[in-house]
């Protein structure tokens, strides 16, 4: 469960005093190529998380007992817009973790 461990480390920092900036693949949003094919998980976009990734019903992901098959949502800032759920419809926790490649945490100065 290497991915879950890394995700839990990021969750520690998701709070109002910091910004969490994450390198993702835009396929997580449902982006498609010119032929309409869903983009693969490649390192190609930075987003700012406005919340933790939660289950679709709003429940928190608490530990490794959370099934990777659960559908999740994420409020994030990307392309100049904040959206309540940027993750493409029906994407599971396992699917989301395939699109996350790293990130950093910065303290807000204002």
HELIX and SHEET records of a PDB file:
HELIX    1   1 UNK A    2  UNK A   11  1                                  10    
HELIX    2   2 UNK A   26  UNK A   29  5                                   4    
HELIX    3   3 UNK A   93  UNK A   98  1                                   6    
SHEET    1   A 5 UNK A  81  UNK A  83  0                                        
SHEET    2   A 5 UNK A  76  UNK A  78 -1                                        
SHEET    3   A 5 UNK A  45  UNK A  49 -1                                        
SHEET    4   A 5 UNK A  18  UNK A  24 -1                                        
SHEET    5   A 5 UNK A 100  UNK A 107 -1                                        
SHEET    1   B 2 UNK A  54  UNK A  55  0                                        
SHEET    2   B 2 UNK A  72  UNK A  73 -1                                        
END                                                                             
